[in-house]
């Protein structure tokens, strides 16, 4: 279990980043208006990342190539029933075109030919298509021969089928790629280029001069010079607005409807670049890495193959790890089941805690407080009351060890984390999870979101009773910056096994406290 208290001086070591001048020429980046201008916005529920835009036409072309090829191969056999060798084989041959469509698409997907590309070419895809067609038809021939000895496809038939399917697939995909390039020229997508000024400016200039890529640069999100790069950029990149702060970048993404972000250095290059990856992904942007060497290792992301290029730059789409919706459903089922069982098992202990609070501190055993949950949605968190304070103080003041508002009973409940047992009901209700980033009050969420770029990204995951930061000792009077870093790492590498491991570590630390008597 965890404590929510911390001390203001330890809220972070990085502080606010110095604001630099922002050049505005092509795109206006307007400051927020209204009384809430000084407060950080709550996390926005992310749009669905459209990773598979334009896949349907390619799927259709590949499936149609397999169907037409199978129809051409089986046509002579169906026209001459005696050639099939057995009447039982005829239904199979009639259904063969439809039976091969799905395996053909699956093999093509395994080759990575449905992943997003900036400069797709059917001729470059030809070897992969030919190889998958050969696997498909050899497998089909082996299955037919094993099931019906008389239904044997000769080598000449197989060779014809492989060549015909390859040609048809190439022709179909080439037509789709041509239509896509024409659409990209007439309807480009707003794009931000992210990286040190010189490299980002060069990539922006390449995008500006080659509209067939369909990426229209609207700004440069600078992450600082690196490896001796100068801070200036010429050409088209020099005319774009320079976005120096995290808030400027987020505002540009929203106001310009940015759909693509091109990074000129790997996301793990520094913490600021990693936080921008989370920002773009949470706003539904497609991410690319323009890496001249083409050998960057991506942490927490999958680099797609085959290689692509952006006017000579090696470029790869950065594909976020699958959302694993079934596992999320399993996580929710585990949370509900374990929390309900824990509520029943802990009922006697909770009764004793409630009685102790009532006798020591008077009426009002349960403390209710607004906290920020998934996607910035507020909810009411339940705890055993440990402080004698009014609602305003509780919402805007940190509590630390030795707080004179805390009774001996409250101090014991805090140290043992027994004050958090009522949060099991929050888990049953769906407000929280057993494992996740700890929820905070809206006042401090706004404050820390403005101080630490990665803090707001914590709300991509349901908040929890315990988390990775807490089992590493980041509880109480500890750094908010460190907590946010651990929380985001937990979200980026989330798995059910990691949840179970954190729960086991939390239980072990609780029993160590009980046995040690501290």
Buried (B, 14 or more C-beta within 10 A) or exposed (E): BBBBBBBEEBBBEEEEBEEEEBBEEBBEBEEEEEEEEEBBBBBBEBEEBEBEEBBEBBBEBBBBBBBBBBBBBBEEBBEEEEEBBEEEBBEBBBEBBEBBBEBBBEBBBEBEBBBBBBBBBBEEBBEBBBBBBBBBBBEBBEEBEEEBEEBEBEEEBBEBBBBBBBBBBBEBBBEBBEEBBEEBEEEBBBBBBBBBBBBBBBBBBBBBEBBBBBBBBBBBBBBBBBEEBEEEBEBBBBBBBBBBBBBBBBBBBEBBEBBBBBBBBBBBBBBBBBBBBBBBBBBBBBBBBBBEEBEBEBEBBBBBEBEBBBBEBBBBBBBBEEEEEEBBEEBBEBBBEBBBEBBEEBEEEBEEBBEBBBEBBEEEBEBEBBBBBBBBEBBEBBBBBBBBBEEEEBBEBBBBEEBEEBBEBBBBBBBBBBBBBBBBBBBBEBBBBBBBBBBBBBBBBBBBBBBBBBBBBBBBBBBBBBBBBBBBEBBBBBBBBBBBBBBBBBBBEBEBEEBEBBBEBBEEBBEEBEEEEE
